[in-house]
Amino acid sequence: MAMLTPQEIETHLKRIETDGYTILAEVIAPHLLDELLADLRRIELERSSQPADNLFEGYKTVRIYNLLTCGKRFEEIPVHENVLPLVERVLDRGCLVSSLSSIRINPGEQAQPIHADDQLIPLPKPHVPIVCNTMWALTDFTEENGATRVIPGSHRSADSPVLGQSYESIPAVMKRGSVLVYHGSLWHGGGANYSDRSRVGVAMNYCAGYIRQQENQQLGIPLEVAKGFAPRLRKLIGYGLYKGLLGHIDKCSPVDLLDGTSPRVVVGKPSL
Ligand SMILES: O=C(O)CCC(=O)C(=O)O
């Protein structure tokens, strides 16, 4: 599967600036999609996972959170070479994993309320992207089966949507293996599933390195598991410094504590 060229990344970046989202068409290898689908099914069955049964998370939607604790395969998601370079352009190289979860919208589910993923953050809008989220299509996303609904350009609004109010939106229709990448201020929501099959997506969400992650990665992922992560993934979950300063421990990087190596003083030397 060919990596995105610098030119393609620029085109997608422009789309995110203008429309608030873009779709990376069929950028994930089919074997990875199959393996992720099989892993998710197994985990759901082992845990007897049930819908959260509330308006926001759904009445027929099954979600698994904290996927980086669920096996090696999920470690490929945050660092994927066809997606991360674009996210790094929207945020910067100091971006973090904010959360990683699966969303299986089962038949009969109603549409999720339209919302913006950064709307809890009390900054005047519009603002620069501080959240950049991605939705991986493990199955085809169609209008009928609950493709994510988006409102193009809404990330430029000075307001946030009112929860429960209905808004005109369009479905982000995409083939399995495609990834929707969007600005955290984009108004969107999961669609209703009128089909007889589940729509399965992975919500791989990133935030800027200077704001709080949605899922607490340092406590949520056992140290022994994090120690087995590749260097880039360790930084992405928060074992690094933002611009060589934010996140330090006694002027050293948390990654030294993770490794058990002697802490080296690094604050003061920009490392990004
Ligand atoms: O499932 C989807 O398509 C979107 C889900 C979503 O936006 C959310 O749960 O915050």
The ligand as a Gaussian input file, in Angstrom:
#p B3LYP/6-31G(d) Opt

LIG

0 1
 O      -19.348000       6.474000      15.160000
 C      -19.184000       7.522000      14.527000
 O      -19.256000       7.573000      13.308000
 C      -18.870000       8.806000      15.257000
 C      -18.776000       8.640000      16.746000
 C      -18.472000       9.902000      17.454000
 O      -18.356000      10.952000      16.884000
 C      -18.300000       9.884000      18.911000
 O      -18.669000       8.909000      19.570000
 O      -17.792000      10.903000      19.457000

